[in-house]
Amino acid sequence: MDRTIALRVIAVGFFLHALYSASFLLGMVAAPTSPILLIGTLAKTVLALACAFGIWTKQPWAPAAVVLIGVVIAVLWLVYGFVLGVVAYLYGVAMAVLAIVVTMLVAAYVRLNPGATY
């Protein structure tokens, strides 16, 4: 697969994740919810849009945005498990570790783009 096509697919995936994450925001604003969930979901939405834009346009800050959204997702999974008790502890830790691993792989792939000006 061509690197340009793969990067476009990654950018579209981040854009779709932003739409998915944004779909929860209206419900969180309308109904009473934990402020940390609202802030975390808003951060995921904004960062996913930034990642999609940065990867699509080959911006030099795109790998950093990918790492930042991965950290936010990992922290939210830990909050779900340890603070709110929404998921089991071990599942929350496993998903946080998986988020960091996938984040590092995607960030390395985006960073190794030969056509970008990183």
C-alpha positions as CSV (number, residue, x, y, z in Angstrom):
1,M,0.0,0.0,0.0
2,D,1.2,3.5,-0.8
3,R,2.2,5.6,2.2
4,T,0.1,8.5,1.0
5,I,-3.0,6.3,0.8
6,A,-2.2,4.9,4.3
7,L,-1.8,8.4,5.7
8,R,-5.1,9.5,4.1
9,V,-6.9,6.4,5.7
10,I,-5.4,7.3,9.1
11,A,-6.5,10.9,8.7
12,V,-10.1,9.8,7.7
13,G,-10.1,7.5,10.7
14,F,-9.2,10.3,13.0
15,F,-12.0,12.5,11.5
16,L,-14.5,9.7,11.9
17,H,-13.4,9.3,15.5
18,A,-13.9,13.0,16.0
19,L,-17.5,12.7,14.7
20,Y,-18.1,9.7,16.9
21,S,-16.8,11.5,20.0
22,A,-18.7,14.7,19.2
23,S,-21.9,12.7,19.0
24,F,-21.7,12.2,22.8
25,L,-21.2,15.9,23.6
26,L,-24.8,17.0,23.2
27,G,-26.0,14.3,25.6
28,M,-23.3,15.2,28.1
29,V,-24.2,18.8,28.0
30,A,-28.0,18.2,28.2
31,A,-27.9,15.6,31.1
32,P,-26.0,16.0,34.3
33,T,-22.6,14.2,34.0
34,S,-19.2,14.3,35.5
35,P,-17.3,17.4,34.4
36,I,-14.2,15.3,33.7
37,L,-16.1,13.1,31.2
38,L,-17.3,16.2,29.4
39,I,-13.8,17.8,29.3
40,G,-12.2,14.5,28.3
41,T,-14.7,13.9,25.5
42,L,-14.3,17.5,24.3
43,A,-10.5,17.1,24.3
44,K,-10.8,13.8,22.3
45,T,-13.0,15.5,19.7
46,V,-10.7,18.5,19.3
47,L,-7.5,16.5,19.2
48,A,-9.0,14.0,16.7
49,L,-9.9,16.9,14.4
50,A,-6.4,18.3,14.8
51,C,-4.8,15.0,14.1
52,A,-7.0,14.5,11.0
53,F,-6.1,18.0,9.7
54,G,-2.4,17.7,10.6
55,I,-1.9,14.3,9.0
56,W,-3.9,15.2,5.9
57,T,-1.9,18.4,5.3
58,K,1.4,16.8,6.5
59,Q,2.0,19.3,9.3
60,P,5.1,19.0,11.4
61,W,3.1,18.9,14.6
62,A,1.0,15.9,13.5
63,P,2.9,13.2,15.4
64,A,2.8,15.2,18.6
65,A,-1.0,15.6,18.2
66,V,-1.3,11.8,17.7
67,V,0.7,11.2,20.9
68,L,-1.4,13.8,22.8
69,I,-4.7,12.2,21.8
70,G,-3.4,8.8,22.8
71,V,-2.5,10.1,26.2
72,V,-5.9,11.6,26.6
73,I,-7.6,8.4,25.6
74,A,-5.4,6.4,28.0
75,V,-6.1,8.8,30.9
76,L,-9.8,8.6,30.2
77,W,-9.7,4.8,30.4
78,L,-7.9,5.0,33.7
79,V,-10.5,7.5,35.0
80,Y,-13.3,5.1,33.8
81,G,-11.8,2.3,35.8
82,F,-10.3,3.8,38.9
83,V,-12.2,7.0,39.6
84,L,-15.7,6.4,38.2
85,G,-15.9,2.6,38.4
86,V,-17.6,2.3,35.0
87,V,-15.3,-0.4,33.8
88,A,-13.3,-3.1,35.6
89,Y,-9.8,-2.0,36.8
90,L,-7.9,-4.5,34.7
91,Y,-9.9,-3.7,31.6
92,G,-9.2,0.0,32.1
93,V,-5.5,-0.6,32.5
94,A,-5.4,-2.9,29.5
95,M,-7.2,-0.4,27.3
96,A,-4.9,2.4,28.5
97,V,-1.8,0.3,27.6
98,L,-3.3,-0.6,24.2
99,A,-4.1,3.1,23.6
100,I,-0.5,4.0,24.3
101,V,1.0,1.2,22.1
102,V,-1.3,2.0,19.2
103,T,-0.6,5.7,19.6
104,M,3.2,5.1,19.4
105,L,2.9,3.0,16.3
106,V,0.7,5.5,14.5
107,A,2.9,8.4,15.6
108,A,6.0,6.6,14.4
109,Y,4.3,5.8,11.0
110,V,3.2,9.4,10.6
111,R,6.6,10.7,11.6
112,L,8.4,8.5,9.0
113,N,6.5,10.0,6.1
114,P,9.2,10.9,3.6
115,G,7.2,13.6,1.9
116,A,6.6,15.7,5.0
117,T,8.8,18.4,6.4
118,Y,9.2,17.0,9.9
